Amino acid sequence: MIGIRTILDVGRFALGAVAKTVATVSPLDHKYHLNERLDGPWPKGPYIWLHGASLGECKMLLDLAKLLRRDIPHCPKLLITTQKIEVVPYLEDHGAGVVDVAMAPADSPMSISKFVRNVQPVALILAENELWPGYLSTMSRTSLKPSVALVSGRFRRAFPGTDFSALGFACMQTLADQERIVAAAGRPKFNPGIGGDWKILPWVLGGAASHACASAKDIDVAMLSVHFAEWESLWEIIRNCKLRNKSVVLMPRRLEEVEIFRHELQQNNVKTVDWPRARPGVVTLINQFGLTSEILARSGLAVVGGSFCPKPGVHNFWEPVQAGVPTCVGPYSFGHEDMVEDLVREGVLTQLASASDFENLDLVEENQAQACLSVQKLKVSDSYRQLLLFLKDLLK
């Protein structure tokens, strides 16, 4: 009888063949860089391989890479891979001299084989929920002992037939994540810890400040990493701010949506200006990355995007919390449901049932956020030390 893992492998072969065909269509290849994911080029190893899906996970991995370089004697070369081509320039710029960067291999047997022959990964560190079956099974076949670590882990479910035997270390964000992955792995000796959300890693271990620099709070509401798919809810909040003559900053998650937002605001008779200007009753639009800290230093309240539509999921709410800025999210928290639920219950985040609730927003107390951050700091620092022990033992 054909096993489920065999079926999974056949499916991965088939998907690889389909992707190869799709990659011949130039517009699609240009948009998704399919040929790079199928055939490279990939650098010559050996490397510690770190993989994240998009910008948030890769920023966290870059922070981690800098600490590994500091804390592991004779640390091997480090390679970060991502599935999003738009993340590559950011990593190359901010990770110069620390990491090499490449597009992640497609989860097909041929692509991963080419990748492994070049990169020669001595360990694989996965961010959050990137438990690709082919990555895990390949590391299981090519390593003498479990050589995969999952950090800042989130877990709902895995592909049927996923082989968890390569997973030698895991620290999960919440107790619920821990319980789910233990049940899915079905390994008696697999004992993941609860390590919190590693997006606060620079603050915990790198000496970064937990508060934004003091400055005049001339921005009443900062909308961070928002999507145009959230427009209906965002407009409800902006309309309310305009009636109260409050200043608003709107930072799109995707830069290509800046002008779409501008058009929609102007259609609704809302004046717009560009950063760094801010005026009461006006919306300041952000058209570049890397300004979050500066925005938060001037903001009285943060509204986190990705939370007013079911997907792609709520974005990084830790940045405003660390900065000491009262923070609210919308009704959706896809991918971080457990953490958001915990932080709302602890009084760290405020969650709106709908955008109309913004009018009567009850802000959390800063000391509650700082107390929670202290607990998170202990979790993250302890789980990082455990990761170091795992890697040092693996690299002996």
N, C-alpha and C positions, 0 to 999 in steps of 0.2 A: 504494500500500500504506500502511495506517495505521501511523504511527510509534509507538514505545513511549511517547514523551512525550505524544502526543495521547491515547493510552489512559489515561495517568496523569491528565491533565487531566479527562477524562470521568469517571474514577473519583472525583476530588476533587469534581466537581459532584454526583455521585450521593450521596457521603457527606454533603455539605452539605445535600442535600434530605432525607436520612434523619434527620440531626441536627435539622433544622427540625421534622420531625414528632414526634420524640421529645421535643423541648423543650416541646411542648404538654401533656405529662404532668407535672403540677405536682410530684409527689414527685421525679421524676428531674431536673427543672429546678432544684428547690431544692437537691438534692445536688450536681449538677455545674455549675450556673449556665450552662446551655447557651445561653440567650438572650443573656447577656452576651458569650459567646464568638462568637455568630453576628452580633449587631447592636450590640455596645457597651453603654453609651457609652464612647467613647475621647476623650482630651483633644486639644485643638488644638495642632499643632506649629508649627514644625519641632522635631524631637527627634533625639538619638542614642538609638536603640532598643536595649535590652538584654533578652534573653529567656533564661529558665531554666525547667526543668521543675518542680522541687520546692524544698524549703527549702534543702538544701545548696548547690545551684547558685545560688539567688537570694541567699543570704547572701554567697557569693563575688562575685556581680555587684554587690551593694550596697557591698562593700568596694572593688571596682574603681571604682564610680561616684564614691565619695568621693575617690579618687586622681585620677580624670580631672578632677573639679572643681578640684582643687589644681594639676594639672600642665598643663592646656590653657588658654591665654589665651582669654578670651571664649568659654568652653565653652558650646555649645548646651544647651538643656534636656535632661534625661535621663529616660527612661521605662523602667521595668522591668515586663515582663509575665511572668506565670506561668500554668501550667495548673491549679494547685491553689488553690482558694478559701481554704483554711486558711492559706496563706502570705501572703495579702494583708494581714491585720492586722499581722503581724510587720513587713512591709516598710513599711507606712504609719507604724508607730510608730518603728522604728529609722532610717527613711530620711526622716523629716520635714525639709523644708528642703533636701534633697539631690536626691531623685528624686520623680517622680510614679509612680503604681502603677496597673496595670489588669490585668484578665484578658486572657490572650493570645487573639488572634483564632483561630477555627477555621481549619484548613488547607483552606478551600474558597474558590473564586474570588470569590464575592460578599462573603464576610466580610472577606477580606483587602483587597479593593477599598475597602470602607467604612473599614477601619482605616487604610489608606494615605492616603485623602483627608483624614482628620482629623489623623493623627499626622505625616504628611509626613516620614518618616524619612530623614535625611541619611546615616545609617550604621546598620548592624545588627550587634550583637555577640552571638554565640550562645555559650552555656555548654556545654561538654563534648561532648554528642552530639546536640544539638537541630537537626539538619540537615533541617528540614521542607521538602519539595520546593516547596510553594507560596511559602514565605517567600523561598527562594533565587531562584525564577523571577521573582517580583514585584520583588525588588531588582535583578535583572538588567535588567528592562524599564524601571524607573523611574530608573536611575542611568546616568550617562555612562561611568563606569568602575567596576570591581569595588569594592563598598562593604560587603561582609560580612566580618566577622572571626570566626573560631572560636577561643576561648581555653580553655586547660586541656582541649584536645580529647581525646576518646576516640572510636575508630572501629572498628567491626566490619564493617558493611555499610550500604549505602544503599538506599532505594527504587529499584527499576528505573526508569531514565529520569531520575533526578535530574540537574538541570543545575547543575554546579559553577562555571559561568563567573562568577557574582557573588562568589565567594569570593576575596578579594584578600589575606587574611592568615589564617594558621593556625599555632598553636603547639600541639603535641600532647604528651600526658603521657609517652609512651614511644616508643622507636624502632619497636616493632611497630605502634603506632597510626599513626605517620608513614608507614610502608611501605604499610599498607593503604589509607590515604586517597589517597596518591599514585597507587596502582594504580587505585583507583575513579574518581578525577577524570580521569585520562588527558589531562592538560594538560602540555605540555613545559615551560612556564615556571612551573608551580605548584611552589613549593619550601617547604613548611611546615617550621618548626623544631621542635625538642624543647624544650618550655618547662616541663616538670614539672607538678605539680598546684597550681593557683592557690588552693586552699583555705588555703595558708599565706601568701597575699598580705599580710595585715595585719602579720604578723611580719616579712616581707621588706622591706616598704616603708613601713609605717605606724608603726614604732617599738614594736610590741607585744612583750612579753617572750616568750621561747621556753620559759620554765619557769613553772609555777604558783607562786604565792607560798608560801613555806615555812610549814608549819603542822604540827600533830600529825597523823600518819598513822593516824587512828582508823578508817579504812575499808580493809578488807583487799582487797576485790574490788568494782570498780565495773562494772556491766553497763550499757553505754551504747547508747541508741537500739535497744532490743530489741523484737521483735514477738512476739505471742502464738503465731504460727505456729512459733516456735522453742522453744516451751515444753518439749518433751521433752528437748532438749539442755540448756536452761537449768536445768531441774530437776536434772539429773545434776550440774551444777556447784554449784548451791545445796545439794544434799544433801551433797556432799563438804565444802563450807564449814561446814555445820551440824555435821557430825561432828567437825570440827576447831575448833569454837567460833569461827569467823571471822565478822567483820561484812561484810555485803553491801549494796550499794546497787543498786537496780533502777530504771532510767530507761526507761520505755516510749517508743517512737517516736511512738505515738499515745496521746494522753491518754485517749481513750475506753476504752483497754484497761487502765487502772490498776486499776479495781475487779475486772476479770476476773482479773488477776494476784493481787490480794489474796485473792480467793475461793479460787483454786487453792492458794496458799501455806497459807492457813488450813486447807483440806481435808487438807493434808499435814502438819499440826501444826507449821508454821513461824510463829513470831510475826512480826508486821509493825509498824513504826512509820513515821511520816511525817518527812520532812526538816524540820529539820536534825539530828534525833537519829540516833545510830548506836550499836548495842550488839553485843557478841560473840554469835554464834549467832542473830542477828535480821536480817531483811531490811528495809532502809529503802526505802520507795516514794517516787518523785518524781512529783508531780502538777502540775507547771508547767514551761514552757520557760525557757531562759536560765540554767540552773544548772550547766552543764557545767564551767566553770572552777572554780567553788567546790567541786564534787565532786572534781575531779582534784587540787585542792590538798590534799585530805585522803586521797587514795587511794594504795595501794601497788601496785595492779595494775588494768589496764583490760581488759575483754572487750568487743569491739565487735560490736554487733548487725547483723542483716542477713546474717550470715555462717554461720548455722546452718540456713538454708533456702535453696533455689535462688534464689528471688526474694523481695523486690524488688532485692536486691543489698546488698553490704557498705556500711556507712555510714562516716562520716568518721573514719578511723584516725589522721589527722594531728594532731588535737587532743591526744590523750594522748601521742603521740610528742613533739610540741612541748613539752608540759608536763613532759617528763622522766619520765613514768610508763611502766613496762614494759607492753607492749601485745600482746595476742593476739587472733587472729581464728579463726573456725571454718573448716570445710572448704570453704565456698562463698565466692566473691569475684566474683559476677556484676557485670559492668560495669567491674571494676577488676582483672581477672585478671592482666594484664601487670605492673601496678604492684605488686600484692601479691606476685607471684612474684619480682620484682626485690628487694623489701624483705625478703622471707624469706631469699632467697639472701645478701643483704648483712648479715643478722643484725639488722635493725631491728625486724621483726615476728616473732612466733612464731605459727605456724599449727597448729591442732589438727586432726588427721585425723578425730577424733570427740570428743565431749564427755568420754568416758571417759578420754581422754589428759590431762585437766586435773589429775588426781591426781598425775601425775609431770611436771608442767610445768617445762620448763627455760627460765628467763627470759633474755632477751637483755641484753647489757651496754649501759648508757646511753651510753658513749662511742661505740659503733658507731652508735647513733641520731643522736647529735650530728654525727658526721662525715658521715652521709648528709644530714642537714638542711643542712649547709653547702654540699654539692653542689647540692641542690635550690634553695637560696637563690640561687645564681649563675644557675641555669637560669631561675627565675621572674623575677628582676630583669632579666636580659637580654631575655627575651621581652616583658616589660612595656615596656621602652624601645623595642623594635621596634614594638609596638602603637601607642605614642604617635607614632612617626614616620609610621606608616600613617595614623592618624587626622588628624594635622596636615596631611599632604599632601592627604588627601581633603577637608578643610575649607577649603582655600585659596580 
